[in-house]
Amino acid sequence: MNKYVESVLAGVRDKHSEQPEFVQAVTEVLSSLSPVMDAHPEYEAADLLNRMVEPERMFTFRVVWMDDNGKYHTNRGWRCQFNGAIGPYKGGLRFQSNVNESIIKFLGFEQIFKNSLTGLPIGGGKGGSDFDPAGKSDAEIMRFCQSFITALYRYIGPDVDVPAGDMGVGGREIGYMYGQYRRLKGVWENGTLTGKGMSYGGSLLRPEATGYGAIYYLQNVLHHFNDDIKGKTIAASGYGNVTWGVCKKAAELGAKVITISGRHGYVYDPDGVNTEEKLNCLLEIRASTDGTIKDYADRFNVPFYAGQKPWGVKADIYMPCATQNEVGMEEAKAIAESGARYYIEVSNMPTLNDAMSFLRSQDHLTVAPSKAVNAGGVGVSALEMAQNSERLVWTAEEVDEHLKAMMANIHDSSAAAAEEYGLGYDLVSGANIAGFSKVATAMMEQGVF
Ligand code: 2IT
């Protein structure tokens, strides 16, 4: 490993030992950058890597809200404005009880390179709260969102920082946040949030974009091997917005998603999650306050494996779509033994470092990284910003064309970056190098700060 990369990594591990997810994400990216640092000594001279692993700014704030019984609750909110070298900070908000500084920083760090890969002018950011939306009424969600944005509104804006959804934050939450933002600022600045409803400036296809983009990316990988998606079986995890989009596009292209999963276990549906009724069932489970993925198994009379993950099921393609760290060493071994040929990460950082190294070392497996595969989501968010600033609405066909071209470009530029450094068809290193290079160039050109 390049000495400079090694020293920066050692520093991050030392300084942030209490932030394991952040250390993991930094390790994954920096491990790919040795050949770049060898070729560009000027980056070390400018101490570029130490600058990149430190957020430009990050803040926490108090979010107080009242439940339906008149009782007060206090949560913590975060926003990390990690890197603004190529555009306004851009990234989602995650509402989940396990959210902490490490998780927000890992997501923000990933977002820098992901957003760069889209080819659009967006910097990296992320935010959220340790608020748990499960079981909350609509009125409670509204009061929480209003309180959250009251604390944050001074620090965001269409040219400053543009939040969006992530886990626990969908169209409903974005609506309540935009309503409060508009009330506080008294201006029509709908480009300050993305993932909006269509009635006030949302983009067609934004809900589908992450899942559709992942399948388009997969098609590019298959194309590289003269392979085709038609007839393929896909083992996926999760059952949220991203998994839904993956199932929908896979079905349209003649592939079958045969597993989906939740906290309590996984569903095996050999016919595939591919009818309108099945796809809608996912949406219903997500929208209900007490639904679980087992409801799907009961309704469609397919097996449910309580307490288990789908890894090891026989499938052509694996697509983890649930959350970070869902695949450790044990799961990676099961995946390698399953005979699958493609491991396509979708959720942010689903694979632990050692499991990722193991999977990448398997000759029969092609591995693709989440920061490239799931970039269609934030990419269409950037298209939503463009539509908002132009005060017009693109058709679904126009958005889809852009999304397809974007995913092809992300795949091709990653492959080209790996090739340039003599790494062969290495989509993981390639994505890190391609994403890094644009941000590095912008930082160098803008001087030291
Ligand atoms: O992880 C992600 O890229 C997102 N949650 C979407 C971010 C965005 O700004 O659309």
Boltz pocket constraint, residues with backbone or C-beta under 6 A from the ligand:
constraints:
  - pocket:
      binder: B
      contacts: [[A, 90], [A, 91], [A, 92], [A, 93], [A, 162], [A, 163], [A, 164], [A, 165], [A, 166], [A, 167], [A, 194], [A, 348], [A, 374], [A, 377], [A, 378], [A, 379], [A, 381]]
      max_distance: 6.0
